[in-house]
Amino acid sequence: MYDIPTDPKKLKQRISRYKRSFKKEQEEHGWISDGAGKRYLLGLLYLLIDDLDGALEYYQWYGEKFPDDIGDAAHYLVWMLVLYRVGNEQRASDKLVEAMLANLFFIPHILGVEQERPDVENGSDYIEYLYLDELPQVALDLCTPEELEWVRNKYYSKKVTLVREKYIEIEEQLKSEPVGPKRSKMVDSKFKLRKLDFSELGI
C-alpha cells in the first residue's frame, strides 16, 4: 500500500511534492482535506533522511492545520521517535499513548507480543487487526533496540496500563450499550482519553 523510496534524493523530492500539493489545495479551496492521507507520511519521510528539525517543523504545521485529526497509529509512532530522538521524552510518551489508543493491537505488534485474532470479523477491532498488515514496514524498522525497550517500559508502566485498561473497558461496554445519555457519556470519556485528557482517571 505504501510506496516509500529509499534514495535520499527521491525522499526529498517526495517531501517537496507533498508540500506543494498541500499548498495548492490550501490556495484553491481554503483548506486541506488530504483524502489520500499524505499528512501521515511526511514525518516518516523526514525521519528517513534524518532531518529531525524538518520533522518537528512539519508536526508543528500539522497541529495547526489538523487540530481535530485523531491520526493513525504509525503516524504517532514516527512522531514519538522524532520527539524521543530530540530528547523530549514526556511528549514522546504522549505520542506512544496516542498510537496505542489509535489501534490497541499496534504496540504489541511492534514489540512482538503475540495477540489473539478478534472473534468477530467486522467492527473496529477486526479493522484495527487487519490494519497491521498495511503498516509501512520501514516505519517499524526505524525503531532501534533501545527505543523498543523504552516503548516496552512505557507501555507496561502503571499510568499507561491504567489508561489502556480504562479505554478497553469503555470499548467493551459500548458494544452493548444502547443509544442514550449513558452511551453518549461513555463516548465522550473515550475521546477524552484519545485527546490525552486523563482527568476522569485522576492522573
SENULO-769338 format. One record per residue: residue in one letter; x, y, z of N, C-alpha, C, O in turn. Coordinates in steps of 0.2 Angstrom, whole numbers, padded with zeros to 4 digits, always signed. Atoms other than C-alpha are relative to their C-alpha. Example, Ala and Ser with C-alpha at 12.3 -4.5 7.8 and 13.67 -1.06 7.14 Angstrom:
2
A+0004-0006+0000+0062-0022+0039+0004+0006+0000+0009+0005+0003;S-0004-0006-0001+0068-0005+0036-0004+0005+0003-0001+0011+0004;
//
This chain:
203
M+0004-0006+0000+0000+0000+0000+0004+0006+0000+0003+0011-0003;Y-0004-0006+0000+0014+0012+0004+0006-0001-0004+0010-0006-0003;D-0006+0000+0004+0027+0016-0009+0005+0005+0003+0005+0011+0001;I-0004-0005-0003+0041+0023+0001+0007-0001-0003+0010-0006-0003;P-0007+0001+0003+0058+0027-0008+0005-0001+0005+0004+0001+0011;T-0005+0001-0005+0074+0023+0000+0006+0005-0002+0010+0006+0002;D-0005-0005+0002+0085+0035-0010-0001+0007+0003-0006+0010+0002;P+0001-0006-0004+0088+0051+0000-0002+0006-0005-0007+0010-0003;K+0002-0005+0005+0086+0062-0016-0007-0001-0002-0011+0004-0002;K+0007+0001+0001+0069+0054-0020-0004+0001+0006-0010+0003+0005;L+0004-0002-0006+0064+0056-0002-0001+0007+0000-0007+0009+0002;K+0001-0007+0000+0067+0074-0003-0005+0003-0005-0008+0007-0004;Q+0005-0002+0005+0058+0075-0019-0007-0001+0002-0012+0003+0000;R+0007+0002-0002+0043+0066-0012-0003+0005+0005-0008+0007+0005;I+0002-0005-0005+0043+0078+0003-0002+0007-0003-0007+0010-0002;S+0002-0006+0004+0043+0093-0009-0006+0000-0004-0010+0004-0004;R+0006+0001+0003+0029+0086-0019-0006+0000+0004-0011+0003+0003;Y+0006+0000-0005+0018+0083-0004-0001+0007+0002-0007+0009+0003;K+0001-0006-0002+0021+0100+0002-0003+0005-0005-0007+0009-0004;R+0003-0004+0006+0017+0108-0015-0007-0002-0001-0012+0003-0002;S+0007+0002+0000+0001+0098-0015-0004+0003+0005-0010+0005+0004;F+0003-0003-0006-0004+0104+0002-0001+0008-0001-0007+0010+0000;K+0000-0007+0001+0000+0122-0003-0006+0002-0005-0009+0006-0005;K+0005-0001+0005-0010+0121-0019-0007-0001+0002-0012+0003+0000;E+0006+0001-0003-0025+0113-0010-0003+0006+0004-0008+0008+0004;Q+0002-0006-0005-0025+0127+0003-0002+0006-0004-0007+0010-0003;E+0001-0005+0005-0024+0140-0011-0006+0000-0004-0010+0005-0004;E+0006+0001+0004-0038+0133-0021-0006-0001+0004-0012+0002+0001;H+0006+0001-0004-0050+0128-0008-0001+0003+0007-0006+0003+0010;G+0000-0003-0007-0045+0137+0008+0001-0005+0006+0001-0002+0011;W-0002+0005-0005-0042+0121+0017+0003-0006-0003+0004-0006-0009;I-0004+0006+0002-0033+0104+0016-0004-0006+0002-0005-0007+0008;S+0004+0006-0002-0044+0089+0015+0005-0006+0000+0004-0011+0005;D-0004+0006+0000-0030+0076+0011-0003-0006+0000-0001-0010+0005;G+0004+0006+0000-0041+0062+0007+0005-0006-0001+0003-0012+0001;A-0004+0006+0001-0026+0051+0002+0005-0001+0006+0008-0006+0006;G-0004+0001-0006-0018+0053+0019+0008+0001+0000+0011-0002+0004;K-0007-0001+0000-0001+0060+0014+0003+0004+0006+0008+0003+0008;R-0002-0003-0006-0001+0070+0030+0003-0005+0005+0007-0003+0009;Y-0003+0005-0005+0003+0054+0039+0007-0003-0002+0010-0007+0002;L-0006+0003+0002+0018+0050+0029+0006+0005+0000+0012+0003+0000;L-0005-0005+0000+0028+0067+0029+0005-0001+0006+0011+0000+0004;G-0005+0001-0005+0035+0064+0046+0005-0005-0001+0011-0005+0001;L-0004+0006+0002+0041+0047+0041+0006+0002-0005+0011+0000-0004;L-0005-0001+0006+0050+0054+0025+0005+0005+0003+0011+0004+0001;Y-0006-0004-0003+0059+0067+0036+0004-0004+0004+0010-0003+0004;L-0004+0004-0004+0064+0054+0048+0005-0004-0004+0011-0006-0002;L-0004+0005+0004+0071+0043+0034+0006+0004-0002+0011+0000-0004;I-0006-0004+0002+0083+0057+0029+0003+0003+0006+0008+0007+0005;D-0003-0002-0006+0087+0060+0047+0000+0008+0001+0004+0011+0004;D+0001-0007-0001+0080+0078+0047-0005+0001+0005-0011+0002+0004;L+0005-0001-0006+0073+0080+0064-0003+0007+0001-0008+0008+0003;D+0002-0007+0000+0072+0099+0063-0006+0000-0005-0011+0004-0003;G+0006+0000+0005+0061+0097+0047-0006-0004+0002-0011-0002+0001;A+0005+0004-0003+0051+0084+0056-0004+0004+0005-0010+0004+0005;L+0003-0004-0006+0047+0095+0071-0004+0006-0003-0009+0007-0001;E+0003-0005+0004+0043+0109+0059-0007-0002-0003-0012+0001-0003;Y+0006+0003+0003+0031+0098+0050-0005-0001+0005-0011+0000+0004;Y+0005+0002-0005+0022+0092+0066-0003+0006+0003-0009+0006+0005;Q+0003-0006-0002+0020+0110+0071-0005+0002-0005-0011+0004-0003;W+0004-0001+0005+0012+0113+0055-0006-0004+0000-0012-0002-0001;Y+0006+0004+0000+0001+0098+0056-0005+0001+0005-0011+0001+0004;G+0004-0002-0006-0005+0103+0073-0004+0006-0001-0010+0006+0001;E+0003-0006+0002-0010+0119+0066-0006-0001-0005-0011+0002-0005;K+0005+0001+0006-0019+0113+0050-0005-0005+0002-0010-0005-0001;F+0005+0006-0002-0027+0097+0058-0001+0000+0007+0000-0006+0010;P+0000+0000-0008-0031+0102+0076-0005-0006+0002-0004-0008+0008;D+0004+0005-0002-0045+0089+0077+0001-0007-0003-0003-0011-0002;D-0002+0006+0003-0037+0075+0067+0002-0005+0006+0006-0004+0010;I-0002+0005-0005-0036+0059+0078+0006-0004-0003+0008-0008+0001;G-0006+0004+0002-0022+0052+0067+0000-0007-0001-0006-0010+0000;D-0001+0007+0001-0016+0035+0064+0006-0003+0004+0010+0001+0006;A-0005+0003-0004-0005+0023+0074+0007+0001-0002+0012+0003+0002;A-0007-0001+0002+0010+0023+0063+0002+0007+0000+0008+0009+0001;H-0001-0007+0000+0009+0042+0061+0003+0002+0007+0008+0006+0008;Y-0002-0001-0006+0010+0043+0080+0007-0003+0002+0011+0000+0006;L-0006+0003-0001+0024+0031+0081+0006+0004-0002+0011+0005+0001;V-0005-0004+0002+0035+0041+0070+0001+0007+0004+0007+0009+0005;W+0000-0006-0004+0031+0057+0079+0003-0001+0007+0007+0003+0009;M-0004+0002-0006+0036+0048+0095+0007-0001-0001+0011+0002+0004;L-0008+0001+0001+0053+0043+0088+0003+0007-0001+0009+0008+0002;V-0003-0007+0001+0056+0061+0082+0001+0003+0007+0006+0006+0009;L+0000-0003-0007+0052+0068+0100+0005-0004+0004+0009+0000+0008;Y-0005+0004-0004+0062+0054+0108+0007+0002-0002+0012+0003+0003;R-0007-0001+0003+0077+0057+0097+0003+0007+0002+0009+0009+0002;V-0002-0007-0001+0077+0076+0101+0000+0001+0008+0001+0007+0010;G+0000+0000-0007+0076+0072+0120-0006+0002+0004-0006+0003+0010;N+0006-0002-0003+0058+0076+0123-0004-0006+0002-0009-0008-0001;E+0003+0007-0002+0053+0060+0132-0007+0001+0002-0011-0004+0002;Q+0007-0001-0002+0037+0067+0140-0005+0000-0006-0010-0003-0005;R+0005+0000+0005+0029+0072+0124+0001-0007-0004-0004-0009-0007;A+0000+0006+0003+0036+0056+0116-0004-0005+0003-0008-0009+0000;S+0004+0005-0004+0027+0046+0130-0007+0002-0002-0011-0003-0003;D+0007-0002+0002+0011+0056+0125-0002-0003-0007-0007-0006-0008;K+0001+0003+0007+0013+0050+0107-0001-0007+0000-0004-0010-0004;L+0001+0008-0001+0015+0032+0112-0007-0001+0002-0010-0006+0000;V+0006+0001-0002-0001+0033+0121-0005+0001-0006-0010-0002-0006;E+0005-0001+0006-0010+0041+0106+0001-0006-0005-0004-0008-0008;A+0000+0006+0005-0003+0027+0095-0003-0006+0003-0007-0010-0001;M+0003+0006-0003-0009+0014+0107-0007+0000+0000-0011-0005-0002;L+0008-0001+0000-0027+0021+0108-0002+0001-0007-0008-0001-0008;A+0002+0000+0007-0027+0023+0089-0001-0007-0003-0005-0008-0007;N+0000+0007+0002-0025+0005+0087+0003-0005+0006+0009-0005+0007;L-0002+0004-0006-0025-0007+0103+0005-0006-0002+0008-0008+0003;F-0005+0005+0002-0015-0020+0093+0007+0002-0002+0011-0002-0003;F-0006-0002+0003-0002-0009+0087+0007+0000+0004+0012-0003+0001;I-0006+0001-0004+0011-0008+0101+0002-0007+0001+0008-0008+0001;P-0002+0007-0001+0010-0026+0105+0003-0003-0007+0008-0007-0006;H-0002+0002+0007+0013-0029+0086+0008+0002-0001+0012-0002-0002;I-0007-0002+0001+0029-0019+0086+0005-0003+0005+0011-0003+0004;L-0004+0003-0005+0035-0027+0102+0001-0007-0001+0004-0011+0003;G+0000+0007+0001+0032-0044+0095-0004-0004+0005-0002-0010+0006;V+0004+0004-0005+0019-0049+0108-0005-0003-0003-0009+0000-0007;E+0005+0003+0004+0008-0062+0102-0007+0002+0002-0009+0004+0008;Q+0006-0002-0001-0010-0057+0100-0006-0004-0002-0005-0008-0007;E+0006+0004+0002-0027-0065+0099-0003+0003-0006-0004+0009-0006;R+0004-0003+0006-0036-0063+0082-0007+0001+0003-0010-0003+0006;P+0007-0002-0002-0053-0054+0085-0005-0006-0002-0005-0008-0007;D+0005+0005+0002-0068-0066+0086-0004+0002-0006-0006-0002-0010;V+0004-0003+0005-0079-0055+0076+0003+0003-0006+0007+0008-0005;E-0004-0002+0006-0073-0052+0058-0004+0006-0003-0005+0007-0009;N+0002-0006+0003-0081-0035+0057+0000+0005+0006+0002+0003+0012;G+0000-0005-0006-0082-0019+0068+0008+0003+0000+0012+0000-0003;S-0006-0004-0001-0067-0008+0074+0006-0005+0002+0011-0004-0001;D-0006+0004-0002-0057-0022+0082+0003-0004-0006+0009-0004-0006;Y-0002+0004+0005-0056-0033+0067+0004+0005-0005+0009+0003-0008;I-0003-0005+0004-0052-0017+0056+0007+0002+0002+0012+0002-0002;E-0006-0002-0003-0038-0012+0068+0005-0006-0001+0011-0005-0003;Y-0004+0006+0001-0031-0030+0067+0002-0001-0007+0008-0002-0008;L-0002+0001+0007-0031-0031+0048+0005+0006-0002+0009+0005-0006;Y-0004-0006+0001-0023-0013+0048+0008-0002+0001+0012+0001-0003;L-0007+0002-0002-0007-0021+0055+0004-0002-0006+0010-0001-0007;D-0003+0002+0006-0003-0029+0038+0001+0006-0005+0005+0005-0010;E-0001-0006+0005-0004-0012+0029+0005+0005+0003+0006+0010-0001;L-0005-0005-0002+0009-0003+0040+0006+0000-0004+0008-0005-0006;P-0006+0000+0004+0024+0003+0031+0006-0003+0005+0007+0000+0010;Q-0005+0004-0004+0037-0009+0037+0006+0005+0002+0010+0004+0007;V-0005-0005-0001+0050+0005+0035+0000+0004+0006+0005+0005+0010;A+0001-0004-0006+0042+0014+0049+0002-0004+0006+0005-0001+0011;L-0001+0005-0006+0043-0001+0061+0008-0001+0000+0011-0002+0006;D-0007+0001+0000+0061-0004+0056+0005+0006+0002+0010+0005+0004;L-0003-0006-0002+0066+0014+0061+0002-0001+0008+0006+0002+0010;C-0001+0000-0008+0065+0009+0080+0006-0004+0001+0007-0010-0001;T-0006+0004-0002+0082+0004+0087-0002-0004+0006-0007-0003+0009;P+0001+0004-0006+0083-0009+0101-0001+0004+0006-0005+0002+0010;E+0001-0005-0006+0085+0005+0114-0007+0003+0000-0010+0003+0005;E+0007-0003+0000+0069+0013+0108-0005-0005+0001-0010-0003+0004;L+0005+0005-0002+0059-0003+0108+0000-0001+0007-0005-0003+0010;E+0000+0002-0008+0065-0006+0126-0004+0006+0003-0007+0005+0008;W+0003-0006-0003+0059+0012+0130-0007-0001-0001-0011+0000+0004;V+0007+0001+0001+0042+0008+0122-0003-0005+0004-0008-0004+0007;R+0002+0006-0004+0041-0008+0131-0001+0002+0007-0006+0001+0010;N+0001-0002-0007+0044+0000+0148-0006+0005+0001-0009+0005+0006;K+0005-0004-0001+0032+0014+0145-0007-0003-0001-0012-0002+0003;Y+0007+0003+0001+0018+0003+0138-0002-0004+0006-0008-0004+0007;Y+0001+0004-0006+0019-0008+0154+0000+0004+0006-0001+0001+0011;S-0001-0004-0006+0021+0007+0165-0007+0000+0004-0012-0001+0000;K+0006+0000-0004+0007+0009+0179-0005+0005-0004-0011+0004-0005;K+0004-0005+0003+0000+0025+0170-0003-0002-0006-0009-0002-0007;V+0002+0002+0006-0001+0019+0153-0004-0006+0000-0009-0007-0004;T+0004+0006+0000-0008+0002+0158-0007+0002+0003-0012-0001+0001;L+0007-0002-0003-0022+0011+0168-0004+0003-0006-0010+0002-0006;V+0003-0003+0005-0026+0022+0153-0003-0006-0005-0008-0005-0007;R+0002+0006+0005-0026+0006+0141-0006-0004+0003-0011-0005+0000;E+0005+0004-0003-0037-0004+0153-0007+0004+0001-0012+0001-0001;K+0006-0004+0000-0050+0010+0155-0003+0001-0007-0009+0000-0008;Y+0002-0001+0007-0050+0013+0136-0004-0007-0002-0009-0007-0005;I+0002+0006+0002-0053-0006+0133-0007-0001+0004-0012-0004+0001;E+0007+0001-0004-0067-0006+0147-0005+0004-0003-0011+0001-0004;I+0005-0004+0004-0076+0008+0138-0002-0003-0007-0008-0004-0008;E+0001+0003+0007-0074-0001+0121-0005-0006+0001-0009-0007-0003;E+0005+0006-0001-0082-0017+0128-0007+0002+0002-0011-0001+0000;Q+0006-0002-0002-0096-0008+0136-0004+0003-0005-0010+0002-0006;L+0003-0003+0006-0100+0002+0120-0003-0005-0004-0008-0004-0008;K+0003+0006+0005-0103-0015+0111-0007-0001+0002-0011-0004-0003;S+0007+0002-0002-0119-0017+0121-0004+0005+0002-0010+0004+0003;E+0004-0006-0003-0124+0000+0127-0004+0003-0006-0002+0005-0011;P+0004-0004+0005-0139+0007+0118+0001+0007-0001+0003+0010+0004;V+0000-0007+0001-0141+0024+0111-0003+0004+0006-0009+0002+0008;G+0003-0003-0005-0144+0036+0125+0005+0004+0004+0011+0004+0002;P-0004-0004-0004-0137+0048+0138+0007-0004+0003+0012-0001+0003;K-0005+0004-0003-0126+0034+0146+0005-0001-0005+0011-0001-0004;R-0005+0002+0006-0118+0029+0129+0003+0007-0002+0009+0006-0003;S-0003-0006+0002-0115+0047+0125+0005+0002+0005+0011+0005+0002;K-0005-0002-0005-0106+0050+0141+0006-0005-0001+0012-0003+0000;M-0006+0005+0001-0095+0034+0138+0004+0002-0006+0010+0002-0006;V-0004-0002+0006-0091+0040+0120+0004+0006+0002+0010+0007-0001;D-0004-0006-0002-0086+0057+0127+0006-0002+0004+0012+0001+0004;S-0005+0002-0004-0075+0048+0140+0006-0003-0004+0012-0002-0003;K-0004+0003+0005-0067+0038+0126+0004+0005-0004+0010+0004-0004;F-0004-0005+0004-0062+0053+0116+0004+0005+0004+0009+0008+0002;K-0004-0004-0004-0056+0062+0131+0007-0003+0001+0012+0000+0001;L-0006+0004-0001-0043+0048+0133+0004+0001-0007+0010+0001-0006;R-0003-0001+0007-0039+0050+0114+0004+0006+0000+0009+0007-0003;K-0003-0007+0000-0035+0068+0117+0004+0001+0006+0006+0007+0008;L-0005+0000-0005-0024+0064+0132-0003+0004+0006+0001+0006+0010;D+0003-0002-0006-0037+0070+0145-0001-0005+0005-0006-0009+0004;F+0001+0006-0005-0035+0058+0160-0003+0003+0006-0002-0001+0011;S+0002-0003-0006-0044+0069+0172-0005-0005+0003-0006-0005+0010;E+0005+0004-0002-0058+0056+0174+0004-0006+0004+0001-0010+0008;L-0004+0006-0004-0044+0043+0180+0004+0003+0006+0007-0001+0010;G-0003-0002-0005-0037+0055+0192+0008+0000+0000+0011+0000+0005;I-0007+0000+0001-0020+0055+0184+0002+0006-0004+0008+0007-0006;
//
